[in-house]
Amino acid sequence: MKFNHLKNYILLHSFINRPFFFNYLRLLVTGKQRNLKNFVKETLKDYQCQTVLDICCGTGDFVQKESRKYVGVDINPRFIFFAQKKYANQKIKFLLGNALELPVGSEKFDASLLVSTLHHFSDEEAEKILKEVKRVTQKVVIIIDLIPYPKNRLKQFLVILDQGSFVRKEKEKEKLISRFFEIKSSRRLSAGLAEQYGIIAVPHNQHE
């Protein structure tokens, strides 16, 4: 589906980049995302993760309140302000920053999350992000990303609304990620009207 006028497209996305409209649209499309959040929580438990880095965290939907430390990073200052106001405390903080150059210095985390992230970046950009993720991740990377070309017309429209220009097929996602990590498991995940693909991966030098 294509928009007839570029101005309408820009106007629509100017609204989506505001926390209230972003959260409302996400609730409309994905509901409360229980399947996705359970996928994340179960993986964090399986790998005994106490510190979590959430890359492109948006408004903080996947904040991990039970972790010893959670850091969310996003490039949208409105999202970061919203998340800080709603969730921030001694264990939870949000940083304004670019996924291509994570603003965490040499700090390491047990787990890194990339939820609805990679389809916003070209292969070249995604490789830079995955290198950064590998640099700061000790145990496991949890990736959840859109599946392209849904048959349902409404779902096709929702893929457009998501703003991502690089929605990859499952095997393409795995090929990209396996350059930097060993994929342990993967599966399709449903969340309301959205179709997602979940991948659990570990650094190549990690042995169980």
ZADRENZA-119366 format. One line per 8 residues: number of its first residue (from 0); for each residue x, y, z of N, C-alpha, C. Coordinates in Angstrom, 2 decimals, padded with zeros to 5 digits. Layout:
BEGIN
NUM) X/Y/Z/X/Y/Z/X/Y/Z; ...
This chain:
BEGIN
0) 000.84/-001.19/000.00/000.00/000.00/000.00/000.88/001.25/000.00; 000.53/002.23/-000.85/001.33/003.44/-000.94/000.47/004.67/-000.65; 001.08/005.67/-000.06/000.40/006.94/000.16/000.49/007.78/-001.11; -000.60/008.49/-001.42/-000.63/009.30/-002.64/000.23/010.54/-002.52; 000.34/011.07/-001.33/001.07/012.32/-001.16/002.11/012.19/-000.05; 003.32/012.60/-000.34/004.40/012.53/000.64/004.05/013.33/001.89; 003.36/014.46/001.73/003.00/015.30/002.88/002.14/014.53/003.88; 001.22/013.72/003.37/000.37/012.92/004.26/001.20/011.91/005.03
8) 002.18/011.32/004.35/003.07/010.34/004.99/003.86/010.99/006.12; 004.44/012.17/005.83/005.24/012.87/006.83/004.38/013.29/008.01; 003.17/013.77/007.73/002.26/014.19/008.79/001.90/013.02/009.68; 001.60/011.88/009.08/001.24/010.69/009.86/002.37/010.29/010.79; 003.61/010.26/010.28/004.73/009.80/011.08/005.17/010.84/012.12; 004.83/012.09/011.88/005.11/013.10/012.91/004.25/012.86/014.14; 003.06/012.30/013.93/002.19/011.94/015.06/002.70/010.67/015.74; 003.12/009.68/014.95/003.57/008.41/015.52/004.82/008.60/016.38
16) 005.62/009.59/016.08/006.84/009.84/016.85/006.58/010.57/018.16; 005.34/010.79/018.49/004.96/011.35/019.79/004.48/010.23/020.69; 004.92/010.20/021.95/004.63/009.07/022.84/003.16/008.67/022.93; 002.25/009.64/023.07/000.84/009.29/023.22/000.32/008.53/022.01; 000.58/009.04/020.82/000.09/008.40/019.60/000.83/007.09/019.32; 002.13/007.08/019.61/002.91/005.86/019.44/002.36/004.74/020.31; 002.11/005.03/021.59/001.60/004.02/022.51/000.19/003.58/022.13; -000.62/004.51/021.69/-001.99/004.18/021.31/-001.99/003.27/020.09
24) -001.16/003.60/019.08/-001.09/002.78/017.89/-000.54/001.39/018.21; 000.48/001.34/019.06/001.04/000.03/019.42/000.02/-000.82/020.16; -000.75/-000.21/021.05/-001.79/-000.96/021.77/-002.85/-001.46/020.79; -003.20/-000.62/019.83/-004.20/-001.00/018.83/-003.71/-002.16/017.98; -002.43/-002.14/017.62/-001.87/-003.13/016.71/-001.46/-004.41/017.43; -000.76/-004.28/018.55/-000.16/-005.45/019.19/-000.79/-005.82/020.52; -001.77/-005.04/020.97/-002.35/-005.33/022.28/-001.32/-005.11/023.37; -001.36/-005.94/024.40/-000.42/-005.80/025.51/000.88/-006.58/025.31
32) 001.01/-007.20/024.15/002.26/-007.88/023.75/002.68/-008.97/024.73; 001.72/-009.67/025.28/002.04/-010.69/026.30/002.99/-011.76/025.77; 002.74/-012.25/024.55/003.61/-013.29/023.98/005.05/-012.80/023.86; 005.21/-011.57/023.41/006.56/-011.03/023.23/007.24/-010.82/024.58; 006.51/-010.26/025.53/007.09/-010.00/026.85/007.41/-011.30/027.58; 006.57/-012.32/027.42/006.86/-013.63/028.03/008.09/-014.25/027.39; 008.23/-014.10/026.09/009.41/-014.60/025.37/010.68/-013.98/025.94; 010.64/-012.69/026.18/011.80/-011.99/026.75/012.06/-012.44/028.18
40) 011.04/-012.45/029.01/011.20/-012.79/030.43/011.70/-014.23/030.61; 011.15/-015.15/029.85/011.57/-016.55/029.96/013.03/-016.71/029.55; 013.45/-015.99/028.51/014.85/-016.07/028.07/015.79/-015.48/029.11; 015.41/-014.33/029.67/016.24/-013.72/030.72/016.38/-014.66/031.91; 015.31/-015.36/032.25/015.35/-016.31/033.36/016.24/-017.51/033.01; 016.09/-018.04/031.80/016.87/-019.20/031.37/018.37/-018.92/031.41; 018.75/-017.69/031.05/020.17/-017.33/030.99/020.64/-016.59/032.25; 019.78/-016.55/033.25/020.10/-015.96/034.56/020.67/-014.54/034.40
48) 019.92/-013.73/033.70/020.36/-012.36/033.43/019.87/-011.40/034.50; 020.78/-010.61/035.02/020.44/-009.62/036.04/020.56/-008.18/035.53; 021.32/-007.98/034.46/021.48/-006.65/033.88/021.05/-006.69/032.42; 020.27/-005.69/032.01/019.65/-005.71/030.68/019.83/-004.36/029.98; 020.25/-004.41/028.72/020.33/-003.23/027.87/019.25/-003.35/026.79; 018.36/-002.37/026.72/017.25/-002.37/025.77/017.54/-001.31/024.71; 017.89/-001.76/023.50/018.33/-000.87/022.44/017.15/-000.47/021.56; 017.00/000.82/021.34/015.80/001.37/020.68/014.57/001.02/021.50
56) 014.60/001.44/022.75/013.61/001.03/023.75/012.26/001.71/023.59; 012.17/002.73/022.73/010.91/003.43/022.57/010.46/004.08/023.87; 009.22/003.88/024.23/008.67/004.48/025.45/008.79/003.56/026.67; 009.58/002.49/026.54/009.87/001.63/027.69/008.93/000.45/027.87; 008.29/000.00/026.80/007.36/-001.12/026.90/007.98/-002.39/027.47; 009.28/-002.60/027.20/009.93/-003.84/027.62/010.87/-003.62/028.81; 010.57/-002.61/029.61/011.35/-002.37/030.82/011.31/-003.62/031.71; 012.46/-003.96/032.30/012.56/-005.15/033.14/012.70/-004.71/034.59
64) 011.56/-004.61/035.27/011.54/-004.09/036.63/012.19/-005.02/037.65; 012.24/-006.32/037.33/012.79/-007.29/038.28/014.30/-007.45/038.14; 014.89/-006.87/037.12/016.33/-006.98/036.93/017.09/-006.11/037.92; 018.33/-006.48/038.19/019.17/-005.68/039.08/019.49/-004.33/038.45; 019.61/-004.32/037.10/019.86/-003.08/036.39/019.28/-003.17/034.99; 018.55/-002.13/034.60/017.98/-002.03/033.25/018.34/-000.66/032.69; 018.85/-000.65/031.46/019.15/000.60/030.77/018.47/000.57/029.40; 017.63/001.57/029.13/017.00/001.71/027.83/017.65/002.84/027.05
72) 017.87/002.61/025.76/018.49/003.62/024.89/017.58/003.89/023.70; 017.35/005.17/023.40/016.57/005.51/022.22/017.01/006.88/021.71; 016.83/007.10/020.41/017.28/008.35/019.79/016.19/009.43/019.84; 014.97/009.04/020.21/013.86/009.98/020.25/013.77/010.62/021.64; 014.05/011.91/021.78/014.04/012.54/023.11/012.67/012.53/023.76; 011.60/012.57/022.97/010.26/012.51/023.54/010.01/011.15/024.21; 010.46/010.10/023.55/010.29/008.75/024.12/011.08/008.61/025.42; 012.31/009.09/025.40/013.15/008.98/026.60/012.56/009.77/027.75
80) 012.09/010.96/027.50/011.46/011.77/028.55/010.25/011.05/029.13; 009.42/010.49/028.26/008.23/009.75/028.70/008.62/008.56/029.57; 009.60/007.76/029.10/010.01/006.56/029.82/010.64/006.89/031.17; 011.45/007.93/031.20/012.07/008.34/032.47/011.00/008.72/033.49; 010.03/009.48/033.04/008.98/009.95/033.94/008.14/008.80/034.46; 007.93/007.78/033.63/007.05/006.68/034.01/007.76/005.58/034.79; 009.02/005.28/034.45/009.66/004.08/034.99/010.94/004.31/035.80; 011.65/005.40/035.57/013.01/005.53/036.09/013.07/005.48/037.61
88) 014.08/004.74/038.12/014.39/004.69/039.55/015.86/004.32/039.69; 016.27/003.86/040.85/017.69/003.55/041.06/018.17/002.40/040.19; 017.28/001.47/039.83/017.66/000.31/039.04/017.36/000.49/037.55; 016.52/001.47/037.22/016.06/001.64/035.85/016.42/003.04/035.36; 017.10/003.09/034.22/017.39/004.42/033.66/017.29/004.37/032.13; 017.11/005.55/031.55/016.97/005.68/030.11/017.96/006.72/029.60; 018.60/006.39/028.47/019.62/007.27/027.90/019.26/007.66/026.48; 019.43/008.93/026.17/019.26/009.40/024.81/020.52/009.03/024.03
96) 020.37/008.27/022.97/021.56/007.85/022.24/021.23/007.10/020.97; 022.27/006.85/020.19/022.17/006.22/018.89/022.58/004.75/018.99; 021.78/003.87/018.42/022.10/002.44/018.45/023.39/002.12/017.72; 023.80/002.98/016.80/025.04/002.76/016.05/026.28/003.01/016.89; 026.10/003.74/017.98/027.21/004.04/018.89/026.62/004.13/020.30; 026.49/003.00/020.95/025.76/002.94/022.22/026.43/003.79/023.30; 025.64/004.58/024.03/026.20/005.52/025.01/026.43/004.88/026.38; 027.07/003.69/026.39/027.28/002.98/027.66/028.76/002.76/027.95
104) 029.63/003.33/027.14/031.06/003.17/027.37/031.49/001.72/027.29; 032.28/001.30/028.27/032.79/-000.08/028.30/031.93/-000.99/029.18; 030.79/-000.49/029.62/029.92/-001.29/030.50/029.39/-002.51/029.76; 029.28/-003.64/030.48/028.77/-004.89/029.93/027.43/-005.23/030.57; 026.59/-005.92/029.80/025.28/-006.34/030.27/025.10/-007.84/030.04; 024.36/-008.48/030.93/024.07/-009.90/030.74/023.30/-010.13/029.45; 022.32/-009.27/029.21/021.44/-009.43/028.04/021.23/-008.11/027.32; 021.06/-008.20/026.01/020.65/-007.05/025.21/019.37/-007.39/024.47
112) 018.47/-006.41/024.40/017.21/-006.57/023.69/017.21/-005.72/022.43; 016.75/-006.32/021.34/016.51/-005.59/020.09/015.09/-005.92/019.67; 014.14/-005.17/020.19/012.72/-005.43/019.94/012.20/-004.43/018.90; 011.73/-004.96/017.77/011.21/-004.12/016.69/012.22/-003.04/016.30; 013.44/-003.47/016.09/014.55/-002.54/015.86/015.20/-002.70/014.49; 015.65/-003.91/014.17/016.54/-004.10/013.02/015.91/-003.72/011.69; 014.59/-003.80/011.57/013.96/-003.49/010.28/013.95/-001.98/009.98; 014.44/-001.18/010.92/014.60/000.25/010.67/015.97/000.59/010.08
120) 016.83/-000.43/009.93/018.21/-000.16/009.53/018.62/-001.00/008.32; 019.44/-000.41/007.46/020.00/-001.15/006.32/020.94/-002.24/006.83; 021.36/-003.11/005.94/022.30/-004.17/006.34/023.58/-003.58/006.92; 024.09/-002.54/006.28/025.33/-001.92/006.75/025.15/-001.34/008.15; 024.04/-000.65/008.37/023.77/-000.08/009.69/023.52/-001.18/010.72; 022.77/-002.21/010.32/022.46/-003.31/011.23/023.74/-004.03/011.67; 024.69/-004.17/010.76/025.97/-004.79/011.11/026.70/-003.97/012.16; 026.68/-002.65/012.02/027.31/-001.79/013.02/026.63/-001.93/014.38
128) 025.32/-002.02/014.36/024.57/-002.18/015.61/024.91/-003.51/016.26; 024.93/-004.57/015.47/025.22/-005.90/016.02/026.65/-006.00/016.56; 027.58/-005.29/015.93/028.94/-005.22/016.47/028.94/-004.55/017.84; 028.18/-003.46/017.95/028.06/-002.77/019.22/027.40/-003.67/020.27; 026.37/-004.37/019.86/025.67/-005.28/020.78/026.61/-006.38/021.26; 027.40/-006.92/020.35/028.37/-007.96/020.73/029.40/-007.42/021.72; 029.78/-006.17/021.53/030.77/-005.54/022.41/030.29/-005.44/023.85; 028.99/-005.22/024.05/028.48/-004.93/025.40/027.69/-006.09/026.02
136) 027.55/-007.21/025.30/026.70/-008.31/025.77/027.52/-009.49/026.24; 027.22/-009.99/027.44/027.96/-011.11/028.01/027.29/-012.46/027.78; 025.95/-012.52/027.87/025.29/-013.82/027.85/024.38/-014.07/026.64; 023.43/-013.17/026.40/022.42/-013.48/025.39/021.86/-012.21/024.76; 021.50/-012.33/023.49/020.80/-011.27/022.77/019.41/-011.79/022.40; 018.40/-010.99/022.69/017.02/-011.36/022.37/016.53/-010.40/021.29; 016.18/-010.96/020.14/015.78/-010.16/019.00/014.34/-010.51/018.63; 013.51/-009.49/018.49/012.15/-009.66/018.01/011.95/-008.67/016.87
144) 011.53/-009.16/015.70/011.43/-008.25/014.57/010.28/-008.65/013.65; 009.75/-007.67/012.93/008.61/-007.87/012.05/008.88/-008.91/010.96; 007.83/-009.64/010.61/007.86/-010.54/009.46/007.23/-009.81/008.27; 007.89/-009.82/007.11/007.37/-009.04/005.96/006.24/-009.74/005.22; 005.61/-009.00/004.36/004.63/-009.49/003.40/003.48/-010.29/004.00; 002.85/-009.81/005.05/001.67/-010.53/005.55/000.57/-010.53/004.51; -000.24/-011.60/004.46/-001.29/-011.72/003.45/-002.46/-010.79/003.74; -002.70/-010.55/005.02/-003.81/-009.70/005.43/-003.52/-008.24/005.04
152) -004.47/-007.57/004.37/-004.26/-006.20/003.91/-004.07/-005.22/005.06; -004.82/-005.44/006.14/-004.68/-004.57/007.30/-003.27/-004.69/007.87; -002.75/-005.91/007.94/-001.40/-006.13/008.45/-000.36/-005.49/007.52; -000.62/-005.50/006.21/000.27/-004.84/005.27/000.34/-003.35/005.56; -000.81/-002.76/005.84/-000.86/-001.34/006.16/-000.11/-001.05/007.45; -000.23/-001.95/008.42/000.44/-001.76/009.71/001.95/-001.84/009.57; 002.44/-002.66/008.64/003.88/-002.73/008.37/004.37/-001.37/007.85; 003.56/-000.73/007.00/003.91/000.60/006.49/003.95/001.60/007.63
160) 002.97/001.55/008.51/002.91/002.48/009.64/004.12/002.36/010.54; 004.70/001.18/010.60/005.82/000.95/011.50/007.05/001.75/011.11; 007.11/002.25/009.91/008.18/003.12/009.42/009.44/002.39/009.00; 009.54/001.10/009.24/010.76/000.37/008.89/010.84/000.10/007.39; 011.98/000.39/006.80/012.17/000.22/005.36/012.94/-001.06/005.03; 013.33/-001.84/006.06/014.19/-003.00/005.84/013.63/-004.23/006.56; 012.35/-004.51/006.29/011.71/-005.67/006.91/012.19/-006.91/006.17; 012.94/-007.77/006.87/013.59/-008.91/006.23/012.82/-010.21/006.48
168) 012.97/-011.15/005.58/012.43/-012.49/005.77/013.19/-013.19/006.90; 012.60/-014.24/007.42/013.19/-014.93/008.57/014.62/-015.36/008.31; 014.87/-016.00/007.17/016.21/-016.49/006.86/017.20/-015.35/006.67; 016.72/-014.23/006.16/017.59/-013.06/006.00/017.97/-012.49/007.35; 017.04/-012.48/008.28/017.35/-012.04/009.65/018.42/-012.94/010.25; 018.22/-014.24/010.12/019.16/-015.20/010.73/020.55/-015.09/010.11; 020.60/-014.91/008.80/021.90/-014.78/008.12/022.66/-013.56/008.63; 021.94/-012.46/008.80/022.56/-011.22/009.29/023.06/-011.40/010.72
176) 022.25/-011.95/011.57/022.58/-012.08/013.00/023.69/-013.11/013.20; 023.69/-014.17/012.41/024.68/-015.25/012.60/026.10/-014.81/012.24; 026.27/-013.65/011.63/027.62/-013.13/011.39/028.30/-012.72/012.69; 027.50/-012.46/013.71/028.04/-011.94/014.96/027.71/-012.81/016.17; 026.67/-013.64/016.04/026.21/-014.45/017.17/025.86/-015.86/016.72; 025.85/-016.75/017.68/025.37/-018.10/017.45/023.89/-018.15/017.81; 023.06/-018.49/016.84/021.62/-018.54/017.09/021.27/-019.85/017.80; 020.64/-019.72/018.95/020.26/-020.88/019.74/018.87/-021.38/019.40
184) 017.95/-020.46/019.12/016.59/-020.86/018.77/015.88/-019.69/018.11; 014.79/-019.99/017.42/014.00/-018.95/016.78/012.58/-019.47/016.57; 011.64/-018.56/016.58/010.25/-018.96/016.33/009.38/-017.74/016.05; 008.25/-018.01/015.42/007.27/-016.95/015.16/006.52/-016.60/016.43; 006.20/-015.33/016.55/005.48/-014.83/017.71/004.33/-013.96/017.23; 003.19/-014.12/017.85/002.04/-013.28/017.51/001.80/-012.27/018.62; 001.39/-011.08/018.22/001.06/-010.03/019.18/-000.05/-009.19/018.57; -001.27/-009.48/018.92/-002.39/-008.77/018.33/-002.43/-008.99/016.83
192) -002.39/-007.91/016.06/-002.42/-008.00/014.61/-001.03/-008.13/014.01; 000.01/-008.03/014.84/001.39/-008.06/014.35/001.93/-009.48/014.28; 002.78/-009.72/013.28/003.49/-010.99/013.16/004.98/-010.73/013.34; 005.58/-011.39/014.31/006.97/-011.13/014.65/007.77/-012.42/014.62; 009.09/-012.27/014.62/010.00/-013.41/014.63/010.97/-013.21/015.78; 011.01/-014.18/016.67/011.88/-014.09/017.83/013.13/-014.93/017.66; 014.28/-014.37/018.01/015.57/-015.07/017.89/016.33/-014.93/019.21; 016.86/-016.04/019.70/017.73/-016.04/020.86/019.14/-016.40/020.38
200) 020.10/-015.53/020.69/021.46/-015.74/020.19/022.48/-015.42/021.27; 023.65/-016.03/021.18/024.72/-015.81/022.15/026.01/-015.47/021.40; 026.95/-014.80/022.07/028.25/-014.52/021.44/028.92/-015.80/020.99; 029.63/-015.76/019.89/030.24/-016.96/019.31/031.19/-017.67/020.27; 031.84/-016.93/021.14/032.83/-017.52/022.03/032.23/-018.04/023.33; 030.89/-018.02/023.43/030.24/-018.49/024.66/029.95/-019.97/024.55; 030.29/-020.70/025.59/030.03/-022.15/025.62/029.20/-022.45/026.86; 028.19/-023.26/026.67/027.34/-023.63/027.80/027.90/-024.83/028.53
